[in-house]
Amino acid sequence: MESRDNSENLAPPPPAPQSSLLSVLILAIVLGLVWFAALPQDSNALASDRMRLSLAIIVALIAVAGWGLVLASKQNQRAGQIAEERDLFFSLSLDILGVLGLSGRFERINPAVLNILGLKPETLTEGMSLLDIAHPEDAQLATSRLQELAAGRPVNFELRCRCGDGSWRWLSWSANPALDEARIYVVAHDITERKASEELLRADSSFRQAMENSVLTGMQAVAPDGRILHVNRAFAELVGWSAEELAGQAPPYVFWPEEDREQNRQRLRQCMQGQASREGLELVIRRRNGARVDVRLHLSPLVDNQGEQTGWMTAMTDITEQKRARTELQAANERITTVLDGLDAAVYVSEAGSGELLYTNRAFDAQHTRVGESCLLVVPQPELGDYPGDPRKLGAADVPRELFDGELQHPFTGQWFHLRERALRWVDGRIVRLGVATDITALKRAEELTREQEQRLARTSRLITMGEMASTLAHELNQPLSAIANYSSGCVNRLKSGQFQIEDILGAMEKASTQANRAGNIVRRIRDFVRKSEPRRSLISIRQVTEEALGIAEIEARRLGTRILTSLPDDLPDVLADRIMIEQVLMNLIKNAAEAMQGIPLDERVIHIEARHSDDHIEVSVADRGCGISTASLDELFSPFFTTKQDGMGMGLNICRSIIEFHKGRLWVDANPTGGSIFRFTLALEKSLESHHDT
C-alpha cells in the first residue's frame, strides 16, 4: 500500500473534460434563448416557423452538447485507465525510474530502488542527489554527466551506487533532460552481475594472455587455407616479425627460406591432411635478421565450442641448442664408446633386479668361453653374500653406492679378475650395476712368483744368518754336549768301579738330560728357523714369538757383549701372523742392533725390546744405543742391496719390510733420543684384518 500510495502521489492528476462540456451545453442553451428573443415580431405564421426553427436549433445544440458529454465521459474513463496502467508500470518496473532536478536531486523515484539498492524512495526524495549515492571514484563522472544533461544533451553512463547496507552496485543510467520542465527523466538498470561477469572474463582473458605470453613455445593459429590468424609473443620473437606483420599471411610465409618454400608448403599440406608425425616436423626458418634457426613444428586441429574445426594450431619450438647438444652428445658418446672399447678391462652394465645386460664393451664381448654346450662369460660374478646388501632390493634413495671391490677367480678357466661394481641409476631410471673387470691373471702369477722368490730369499737370508752364527752356535752347542759327555763318563766310571750310590748316578743323569734338552731346543729352533715352508698365518703371541727369537739371538748377542732387556705386557692380544717370519724380523733387528753398538763401552751395549697395544694393532720396537743412521741413508735404508756394513748384502731390512707389509703392517725407523736408533713395526690385530678384507 505504501508503494501504491507513493506512485499515486508521483503521477499527474487526470484531466476533467466533463465540466468543459457542461459549460458548452449551457452556453448553447443561452445562445439559443438570446437568438430566440432577438427575433422580430412578425406574423403568426412567420413567428411559428421561426419558433420551430429556433427550437430545432436549440435541440440540435443540446443534442450536440449531450453527445459531447458522452464522448467526454468515455475519454475520461480512458484517461483514468491509462493513468492506472502508468502507475502500475511505474510501481512494478524492475528498473529504477525517476525524475531528477537539473541539479541532480531526486524528485520522484519508483519502488525498484528499494529492491536494487535497499533504499526507500522517500529517503531519496527528501533532498538527496545522485552525487550522494555515487561511489567516490565515480563522483567526477556523475558530475560531468549532470552537466551534460543540464546543457540539454541526453546521456548514458555506468555508475557504482551505494546500497542501504553500505555495499556498492553497478547501475547503467539512461537520462533524458526536459529543460522546459527543469527536470531529468532517468532509467537505471542493475548491471552488477554483468560487471562481475565482465571482470571475471577480463581476468580470465588477462590470465590466458599472460599464460600465452609466458610460454616459450611459439603458438600460431592458422585458418584452414593456411592464413595466419594469430601468433603469440614467443612466436613473434622467434621469427623476428611482429604479430601485426604476420597476421593474414598465407603460405609461403615470410620466415621460410626461399630455397625451402616449396618443400615446406608440401610438408605443411601433408600435415593438414593428417599425415603429421607424432614427433613433429623439423624445419629451418629464417629470422628477420637473416639468421637460420632449427625448429620443431607440431600441428593440431583448432576446434570451437560447437566442436567444429575452424583451423589449425601450430606449436613451434627452437631446437637449435637441442640439436647442437644432441650432436655434441653423440660425439661424446662416440668418444666414450671408443675409449671403453679400447680398454683391456671388461665393462658391463646389468639390471640390478633381473641381471639383464644393458651394455657391454668390446673387451667384455670378446671374453667368453664354451663349456659343453653352454657359452659362459669369463667374468665371474660375486656371490650374493659378498655384497653389503641385496642389490636386487636397492631403491632410488640407495644409489649411487659401492657394491663390490675385490678379486675373483673363474671356477672353470682359473682366470683371476679384479672386479669393481657400483650401483647407480641408468639413463631410463632403472637401478643397475656398473662393473669393471680387469684380468689380473698375469699379475697374480707375477705376484706368486715374487712371493716365491721372496720366500726363497727370506730362507736364504735365514741360512746366511745361521751361517754367520755357525761358530757361535757350535760353541753354544758344545757346552751342553761336553757336559753330557762328562756326566755320562762319570756315571760309567762309577758303575765300573762298583762304588756308587743310586742317588749320585740319578743326579748326574738328570743333569745330563737337562743339557740334552738345552741342546735339543737350540737345534729345534735352528731347524724351524731355516726349514723351507709356506707362509702360514695363525694366532700367535708376540711375547712367545719374542722369547723364541731371543733363544737364538741371545747367543749372538752374548758373543758381541750385548744385553737384551724386554718390556712385554702379559695382556697383549694375539696377532694373526706367520711365527717364523716374525722371528726372522726380530732376529734381524736384534742382530743389527748388537752389531751397531760395537763401538761403545760394554756396559752401554743394551738392546731394549718393547711392545704395546694401540687401537687396532700392536707396535713392537727394537732400540739400540749405537752410532745411529745418517739423514742421507734414511731414504735408501730399506732399498735392496743398500748396506752400511763392509761385508753386508743389503737385503736384511728390505726382506724385513716385505715381511711386515705382507702382514698388512708398517716398518720404519726413528732416532733414539739417548743415541742410536729405534726400529718399529706394527702388526694388525685379527679384527682389523677382517674389516680390511671386508672393505
C-alpha positions in Angstrom: 0.0 0.0 0.0 2.9 2.3 0.7 4.3 1.8 -2.8 0.9 2.2 -4.3 0.2 5.5 -2.4 3.6 6.8 -3.3 3.2 6.1 -7.0 -0.3 7.8 -7.0 1.3 10.9 -5.5 4.0 10.8 -8.1 1.5 10.5 -11.1 0.0 13.7 -12.5 -3.8 14.2 -11.9 -6.1 13.1 -14.8 -7.9 15.8 -16.9 -11.6 16.7 -16.2 -13.4 17.1 -19.6 -17.0 16.8 -18.1 -17.0 20.4 -16.7 -15.9 21.8 -20.0 -18.7 20.0 -21.9 -21.3 21.1 -19.4 -20.2 24.7 -19.9 -20.6 24.3 -23.7 -24.1 22.9 -23.2 -25.3 25.8 -21.0 -23.7 28.2 -23.4 -25.6 26.6 -26.3 -28.9 26.9 -24.5 -28.2 30.6 -23.5 -27.3 31.4 -27.1 -30.5 29.8 -28.4 -32.6 31.8 -26.0 -30.9 35.0 -26.8 -31.3 34.3 -30.5 -35.0 33.5 -30.0 -35.6 36.7 -28.0 -33.9 38.8 -30.7 -36.2 37.6 -33.4 -38.6 40.4 -34.8 -42.3 40.1 -34.0 -43.8 39.3 -37.4 -46.9 37.5 -38.4 -48.1 34.5 -36.5 -47.2 32.1 -39.3 -43.8 33.5 -39.7 -43.4 33.5 -36.0 -44.5 30.0 -35.8 -41.9 28.9 -38.3 -39.2 30.9 -36.6 -40.2 29.3 -33.3 -39.9 25.9 -34.8 -36.5 26.7 -36.3 -35.3 28.1 -33.0 -36.4 25.1 -31.1 -34.7 22.8 -33.7 -31.5 24.7 -33.3 -31.8 24.6 -29.6 -32.5 20.9 -29.7 -29.6 20.3 -32.0 -27.3 22.3 -29.8 -28.5 20.3 -26.8 -28.0 17.0 -28.7 -24.5 18.1 -29.8 -23.7 19.0 -26.2 -25.2 15.7 -24.9 -23.1 13.7 -27.4 -20.1 15.7 -26.4 -20.9 14.8 -22.8 -21.0 11.1 -23.7 -17.7 11.3 -25.6 -16.1 13.3 -22.8 -17.2 10.7 -20.3 -15.6 7.9 -22.3 -12.4 9.9 -22.7 -12.3 10.5 -19.0 -12.6 6.8 -18.3 -9.8 6.0 -20.9 -7.6 8.6 -19.3 -8.2 7.2 -15.9 -7.3 3.7 -17.2 -4.1 5.0 -18.8 -3.2 6.7 -15.5 -3.7 3.5 -13.6 -1.6 1.5 -16.1 1.1 4.1 -16.0 1.1 4.0 -12.2 1.2 0.2 -12.3 4.2 0.2 -14.7 5.9 2.8 -12.6 5.4 0.8 -9.5 6.2 -2.7 -10.9 9.1 -1.8 -13.1 12.2 -3.9 -12.2 14.4 -1.0 -13.3 14.7 2.3 -11.4 12.5 5.0 -12.9 12.8 8.5 -11.5 12.7 12.2 -12.0 15.6 14.4 -11.1 16.0 18.1 -10.9 18.6 19.7 -13.1 20.9 19.8 -10.1 20.7 16.0 -9.8 18.3 15.9 -6.8 15.7 13.2 -6.7 12.1 14.4 -7.1 10.4 11.1 -7.9 11.6 7.5 -7.8 9.8 4.2 -8.1 9.9 1.3 -5.6 12.5 -0.6 -7.6 15.2 1.4 -5.8 14.3 -0.5 -2.6 14.8 -3.9 -4.3 18.0 -2.9 -6.1 19.8 -0.5 -3.7 17.9 -1.2 -0.5 17.0 2.5 -0.2 13.4 3.7 0.5 12.0 6.1 -2.2 11.1 8.7 0.4 14.7 8.7 1.7 16.0 9.7 -1.8 13.2 12.3 -2.4 14.0 14.1 0.9 16.8 16.1 -0.6 19.3 13.5 -1.7 21.0 13.8 -5.1 22.7 11.4 -7.5 26.1 12.5 -6.2 25.1 11.4 -2.7 24.9 7.8 -3.7 27.7 7.8 -6.3 31.0 6.0 -5.5 33.7 8.5 -4.6 35.8 7.2 -7.6 32.8 7.8 -9.9 31.8 11.2 -8.5 33.6 13.1 -11.2 31.9 11.1 -13.9 28.5 11.7 -12.3 29.2 15.5 -12.1 30.3 15.5 -15.8 27.1 13.7 -16.9 24.8 16.0 -14.9 26.5 19.0 -16.6 25.8 17.5 -20.0 22.1 16.9 -19.0 21.8 20.4 -17.8 23.0 21.5 -21.2 20.1 19.6 -22.8 22.1 16.5 -24.0 20.8 13.0 -23.2 23.4 10.7 -21.8 24.1 7.0 -21.0 26.6 6.2 -18.3 27.5 3.5 -15.8 27.9 4.3 -12.1 28.6 2.5 -8.8 25.9 3.4 -6.4 25.8 2.9 -2.6 23.3 0.5 -1.2 21.5 0.7 2.1 23.8 -1.9 3.7 26.9 0.1 2.6 27.8 -2.2 -0.3 28.0 -0.9 -3.9 26.2 -1.9 -7.0 26.7 -1.0 -10.7 23.8 0.8 -12.4 23.5 1.7 -16.1 21.8 5.1 -16.3 19.9 6.4 -19.3 18.9 10.1 -18.8 16.9 12.5 -20.9 16.5 16.2 -19.9 13.3 18.2 -20.2 14.6 21.8 -19.9 11.1 23.4 -20.3 10.1 21.4 -17.1 13.6 21.8 -15.5 13.6 18.0 -15.0 15.6 15.0 -15.9 13.9 11.7 -16.6 16.1 8.7 -15.8 16.1 4.9 -16.1 18.7 2.9 -14.2 19.3 -0.8 -14.8 21.2 -3.1 -12.4 24.3 -4.4 -14.2 26.3 -5.6 -11.1 26.2 -9.2 -12.2 27.2 -8.3 -15.8 30.1 -6.2 -14.4 31.2 -9.2 -12.3 31.0 -11.4 -15.3 32.9 -8.9 -17.3 35.6 -8.7 -14.6 35.8 -12.5 -14.5 36.0 -12.6 -18.3 38.6 -9.8 -18.2 40.7 -11.6 -15.6 40.4 -14.9 -17.5 41.4 -13.2 -20.7 44.3 -11.5 -18.9 45.3 -14.8 -17.4 45.2 -16.5 -20.7 47.0 -13.7 -22.4 49.7 -13.8 -19.7 49.9 -17.5 -19.9 50.2 -17.3 -23.7 52.9 -14.7 -23.5 54.8 -16.6 -20.8 55.2 -19.8 -22.7 58.5 -20.2 -24.5 56.8 -22.2 -27.3 55.8 -20.2 -30.3 52.0 -20.6 -30.8 50.4 -19.9 -34.2 46.7 -20.1 -35.2 46.0 -20.5 -38.9 42.9 -20.7 -41.0 42.0 -23.9 -43.0 43.7 -22.3 -46.0 46.9 -21.6 -44.0 46.4 -17.9 -43.4 47.9 -16.8 -40.1 45.1 -15.7 -37.7 47.1 -15.1 -34.5 50.6 -15.6 -33.1 51.8 -15.3 -29.5 54.7 -13.2 -28.4 57.2 -16.2 -28.3 56.4 -16.9 -32.0 56.9 -13.3 -33.0 60.2 -13.1 -31.1 61.3 -16.4 -32.6 60.8 -15.3 -36.2 61.6 -11.6 -35.7 58.4 -10.2 -37.2 55.6 -8.6 -35.1 52.2 -10.2 -34.7 50.6 -7.4 -36.7 53.0 -8.1 -39.6 52.4 -11.8 -39.6 48.6 -11.6 -39.3 46.8 -12.5 -42.6 49.9 -14.0 -44.3 49.3 -17.1 -46.3 51.9 -19.8 -47.3 54.7 -19.4 -48.2 55.4 -17.5 -45.0 57.9 -14.7 -44.9 60.1 -16.7 -42.4 60.5 -19.6 -44.7 63.9 -19.7 -46.5 63.4 -19.2 -50.2 65.1 -22.4 -51.2 62.8 -24.4 -48.8 59.5 -22.7 -49.5 58.0 -25.2 -52.0 59.2 -28.2 -49.8 57.8 -26.6 -46.7 54.5 -25.9 -48.4 54.1 -29.6 -49.4 55.1 -30.7 -45.9 52.6 -28.3 -44.3 49.9 -29.6 -46.7 50.6 -33.2 -45.7 50.4 -32.3 -42.0 47.0 -30.6 -42.6 45.8 -33.8 -44.3 46.6 -35.8 -41.1 49.9 -37.2 -42.2 51.9 -35.4 -39.5 54.3 -37.5 -37.3 53.9 -37.7 -33.6 57.4 -36.4 -33.2 56.5 -33.3 -35.2 58.0 -31.7 -38.2 61.6 -30.3 -38.2 62.1 -27.2 -40.3 64.7 -24.5 -40.8 63.3 -20.9 -40.6 64.9 -17.6 -41.5 64.6 -14.9 -38.9 64.2 -11.3 -39.9 67.9 -10.6 -39.3 68.8 -13.5 -41.7 69.8 -16.0 -39.1 68.8 -19.6 -39.6 67.1 -21.4 -36.7 66.2 -25.1 -36.4 62.6 -25.6 -35.1 60.2 -28.4 -34.5 56.6 -27.9 -35.6 53.6 -29.7 -34.1 50.2 -29.3 -35.8 46.8 -29.9 -34.1 43.2 -29.1 -35.1 41.7 -25.8 -33.8 38.1 -26.6 -32.6 35.5 -24.1 -31.4 32.9 -24.5 -28.7 30.5 -26.4 -31.1 33.1 -28.9 -31.9 33.7 -27.6 -35.4 37.2 -27.3 -36.7 37.9 -23.7 -37.6 41.6 -24.0 -38.4 44.9 -25.3 -37.1 47.0 -24.6 -34.1 50.8 -24.9 -34.5 53.4 -25.1 -31.8 56.9 -24.1 -32.9 59.9 -24.8 -30.7 63.5 -23.6 -31.2 65.6 -26.8 -31.2 68.9 -25.2 -32.3 70.5 -25.7 -29.0 68.9 -29.1 -28.6 70.3 -30.3 -31.9 73.7 -28.9 -31.1 73.6 -30.6 -27.7 72.4 -33.8 -29.4 75.3 -33.6 -31.9 77.8 -33.0 -29.0 76.2 -35.8 -27.0 76.5 -38.2 -30.0 80.1 -37.1 -30.4 80.8 -37.5 -26.7 79.1 -40.9 -26.8 81.3 -42.0 -29.7 84.3 -40.8 -27.8 83.3 -42.7 -24.7 82.4 -45.8 -26.6 85.8 -45.6 -28.4 87.5 -45.2 -25.0 85.6 -48.1 -23.4 86.1 -50.3 -26.4 89.8 -49.6 -26.3 90.1 -50.7 -22.7 91.5 -54.1 -21.9 89.1 -54.3 -18.9 85.7 -55.7 -19.5 83.0 -53.1 -18.8 79.3 -54.1 -18.4 76.0 -52.7 -17.1 73.3 -55.1 -15.9 69.9 -54.5 -14.4 70.1 -54.9 -10.7 67.0 -57.0 -10.3 67.0 -59.3 -13.3 70.7 -59.3 -14.2 69.8 -58.3 -17.8 72.8 -57.0 -19.6 72.2 -53.4 -20.9 75.7 -52.5 -22.1 78.9 -54.3 -22.7 82.1 -53.1 -24.2 84.2 -54.9 -26.8 86.5 -56.5 -24.3 83.6 -58.0 -22.4 82.1 -59.3 -25.7 85.4 -60.8 -26.6 85.9 -62.6 -23.3 83.8 -65.7 -23.4 84.4 -69.4 -23.2 82.4 -72.5 -24.1 81.9 -75.3 -21.5 80.0 -78.2 -23.1 77.0 -76.8 -24.9 76.9 -73.6 -22.8 78.6 -70.3 -23.6 79.7 -68.8 -20.3 81.1 -65.3 -19.8 84.6 -65.3 -18.4 83.9 -62.5 -15.9 82.8 -64.2 -12.7 80.1 -62.7 -10.5 80.2 -62.3 -6.7 78.1 -64.4 -4.5 75.0 -62.7 -3.0 76.7 -62.9 0.4 79.7 -60.9 -0.9 77.5 -57.8 -1.3 76.9 -55.4 1.7 73.2 -55.8 0.8 70.9 -57.5 -1.7 71.4 -55.4 -4.9 68.0 -56.6 -6.2 66.3 -54.6 -3.4 68.1 -51.3 -4.0 65.9 -48.3 -4.4 66.4 -44.8 -5.9 67.5 -43.5 -2.5 70.2 -46.1 -2.1 72.3 -45.2 -5.2 75.0 -44.4 -6.1 76.9 -46.8 -3.8 79.8 -49.2 -3.9 78.7 -52.9 -4.2 81.9 -54.9 -4.6 85.6 -54.3 -4.9 87.7 -57.4 -4.8 89.4 -60.3 -6.7 87.6 -63.3 -8.1 88.7 -66.4 -9.8 86.7 -68.0 -12.5 85.7 -71.5 -11.5 86.2 -73.0 -15.0 89.0 -71.1 -16.6 91.0 -70.3 -13.5 91.5 -66.7 -14.6 91.7 -64.0 -11.9 89.8 -60.8 -12.2 89.8 -57.6 -10.2 86.1 -56.7 -10.2 84.6 -53.4 -9.0 80.9 -52.9 -9.1 78.8 -49.8 -8.3 75.0 -49.4 -8.1 73.7 -46.4 -9.9 70.7 -45.1 -11.8 70.6 -45.9 -15.6 69.5 -43.4 -18.3 66.0 -44.8 -18.2 65.7 -44.6 -14.4 66.3 -48.3 -13.6 68.8 -49.3 -10.9 71.8 -51.0 -12.5 75.2 -52.5 -11.6 78.2 -51.0 -13.4 81.0 -53.4 -13.4 84.6 -53.1 -14.4 86.5 -56.4 -14.5 90.3 -56.4 -15.2 92.0 -59.6 -16.0 94.8 -59.9 -13.4 95.8 -63.5 -14.1 99.3 -62.5 -15.3 99.6 -60.1 -12.3 98.6 -62.9 -10.0 101.2 -65.2 -11.5 103.8 -62.5 -11.2 102.8 -61.9 -7.6 103.0 -65.6 -6.9 106.5 -65.8 -8.5 107.5 -62.7 -6.5 106.2 -64.3 -3.3 108.0 -67.5 -4.0 111.2 -65.5 -4.7 110.8 -63.5 -1.5 110.2 -66.8 0.4 113.4 -68.3 -1.1 115.2 -65.0 -0.4 114.0 -65.0 3.2 115.0 -68.6 3.6 118.4 -67.8 2.1 118.7 -64.9 4.5 117.9 -67.1 7.4 120.5 -69.6 6.2 123.0 -66.8 5.8 122.2 -65.7 9.3 122.7 -69.2 10.6 126.0 -69.4 8.6 127.2 -66.2 10.1 126.3 -67.5 13.6 127.7 -71.0 12.9 130.8 -70.7 15.1 128.7 -69.2 17.9 126.1 -71.8 17.7 128.7 -74.5 17.6 130.2 -73.1 20.8 126.8 -72.8 22.3 126.1 -76.5 21.4 129.5 -77.7 22.6 128.8 -76.7 26.2 125.7 -78.9 26.8 127.3 -81.7 24.7 130.5 -81.5 26.8 128.5 -81.5 29.9 126.5 -84.5 28.7 129.8 -86.4 27.9 131.3 -85.6 31.3 128.2 -86.7 33.2 128.0 -89.8 31.1 131.7 -90.7 31.5 131.5 -90.1 35.3 128.5 -92.4 35.6 130.2 -95.1 33.5 133.3 -95.0 35.7 131.3 -95.2 38.9 129.3 -98.1 37.5 132.6 -99.9 36.6 134.1 -99.5 40.0 131.1 -100.8 41.7 131.4 -98.0 44.2 128.4 -95.8 43.6 125.2 -94.7 45.1 121.9 -94.6 43.1 121.2 -91.0 44.2 124.6 -89.8 42.7 124.0 -91.7 39.4 120.4 -90.4 39.2 121.5 -86.8 39.9 124.2 -87.0 37.2 121.8 -88.4 34.6 119.2 -85.7 35.3 121.8 -83.0 34.7 122.8 -84.8 31.5 119.1 -84.9 30.5 118.8 -81.1 31.2 121.8 -80.4 29.0 120.4 -82.6 26.3 117.1 -80.7 26.3 119.1 -77.5 26.1 121.0 -78.7 23.0 117.8 -80.1 21.5 116.0 -76.7 21.9 118.8 -75.0 20.1 118.7 -77.5 17.3 114.9 -77.3 17.1 114.9 -73.5 16.9 117.6 -73.6 14.2 115.7 -76.3 12.3 112.4 -74.4 12.5 114.1 -71.1 11.5 115.9 -72.4 8.4 113.4 -75.0 7.2 111.5 -74.4 3.9 107.8 -73.9 4.4 104.9 -71.9 3.0 103.7 -68.8 4.9 101.1 -69.9 7.4 99.2 -67.3 9.4 97.8 -68.2 12.8 97.1 -66.5 16.0 100.4 -66.0 17.8 101.5 -64.3 21.0 104.1 -61.6 20.4 105.5 -62.3 23.9 106.1 -66.0 23.0 107.5 -65.2 19.5 109.9 -62.7 21.0 111.1 -65.3 23.5 111.6 -67.9 20.7 113.6 -65.4 18.7 115.7 -64.5 21.7 116.5 -68.2 22.2 118.8 -67.9 19.2 119.5 -64.2 19.0 120.8 -64.0 22.6 123.6 -66.4 21.6 125.0 -63.9 19.1 124.3 -61.0 21.4 126.3 -62.6 24.2 129.2 -63.1 21.8 129.1 -59.4 20.9 128.8 -58.4 24.6 125.3 -57.1 24.4 122.5 -57.4 26.9 118.8 -57.6 25.9 116.1 -56.1 28.0 112.4 -56.7 27.2 109.2 -55.0 28.2 106.3 -57.1 27.1 102.9 -56.8 28.9 101.2 -60.0 29.7 97.8 -58.8 28.4 98.9 -58.2 24.8 96.3 -59.6 22.4 97.3 -62.2 19.8 98.0 -61.3 16.2 97.4 -63.2 13.0 100.8 -63.8 11.6 103.4 -66.3 10.4 105.6 -67.1 13.5 108.8 -67.9 11.6 108.6 -64.7 9.6 108.1 -62.5 12.6 111.0 -64.3 14.4 113.2 -63.6 11.4 112.3 -59.9 11.6 113.1 -59.8 15.3 116.4 -61.7 14.9 117.5 -59.4 12.1 116.7 -56.3 14.0 118.4 -57.6 17.2 121.5 -58.7 15.3 121.7 -55.3 13.5 121.3 -53.5 16.9 124.1 -55.6 18.5 126.5 -55.0 15.6 125.7 -51.2 15.7 126.9 -51.0 19.3 130.4 -52.5 18.8 132.0 -49.1 19.0 130.7 -48.2 22.5 131.7 -49.5 26.0 130.4 -52.9 27.1 128.3 -51.6 29.9 126.3 -49.4 27.5 125.6 -52.2 25.0 121.9 -52.7 25.8 119.0 -53.5 23.5 115.5 -52.7 24.6 112.6 -54.6 23.1 109.1 -53.2 23.9 105.6 -54.0 22.7 102.4 -52.1 23.2 98.8 -52.3 22.2 97.5 -49.3 20.1 93.9 -49.3 18.7 93.7 -52.0 16.0 97.4 -53.1 16.0 100.4 -54.0 18.2 103.6 -52.0 17.9 107.0 -53.6 18.5 110.2 -51.6 18.9 113.8 -52.6 19.0 116.0 -49.8 20.3 119.8 -49.6 20.4 122.4 -47.0 21.5 124.7 -47.4 18.6 126.0 -44.9 16.1 122.6 -44.2 14.6 121.6 -43.7 10.9 122.6 -40.6 8.9 120.0 -38.5 7.2 121.4 -39.3 3.8 121.0 -43.0 4.4 117.3 -42.9 5.6 115.8 -42.7 2.2 117.6 -45.8 0.9 117.8 -47.7 4.2 115.1 -50.3 3.2 116.2 -50.5 -0.5 117.5 -53.7 -1.8 121.3 -54.2 -1.7 121.8 -51.0 0.4 124.1 -51.6 3.4 126.4 -49.6 5.7 128.4 -52.8 6.6 131.6 -53.7 4.9 130.6 -57.3 4.4 126.8 -56.9 4.3 124.5 -57.9 1.4 121.9 -55.1 1.9 118.9 -57.4 1.9 118.1 -57.8 5.6 116.0 -54.7 6.1 114.4 -55.0 2.7 113.2 -58.5 3.5 112.0 -57.4 6.9 109.9 -54.6 5.4 108.5 -57.1 2.8 107.5 -59.5 5.6 105.8 -56.8 7.6 103.9 -55.4 4.6 102.8 -58.9 3.8 101.2 -58.9 7.2 99.5 -55.5 6.4 101.8 -53.7 8.8 104.5 -51.0 8.6 108.2 -50.9 9.4 110.1 -47.6 10.0 113.0 -46.2 12.0 113.2 -43.3 14.4 116.2 -41.7 16.1 116.7 -42.7 19.7 116.8 -39.7 22.0 119.6 -41.3 24.1 121.6 -42.1 21.0 121.3 -44.8 18.4 118.1 -45.9 16.5 114.7 -47.3 17.2 113.2 -49.7 14.6 109.5 -50.1 14.9 107.0 -52.3 13.2 103.2 -52.9 13.6 101.1 -56.0 13.2 97.4 -55.7 12.7 95.0 -57.5 15.1 92.7 -60.2 13.8 89.5 -58.0 13.8 91.4 -55.2 11.9 92.4 -57.7 9.2 88.8 -58.9 8.9 87.5 -55.3 8.4 90.2 -54.7 5.9 89.2 -57.8 4.0 85.5 -56.7 4.0 86.3 -53.3 2.6 
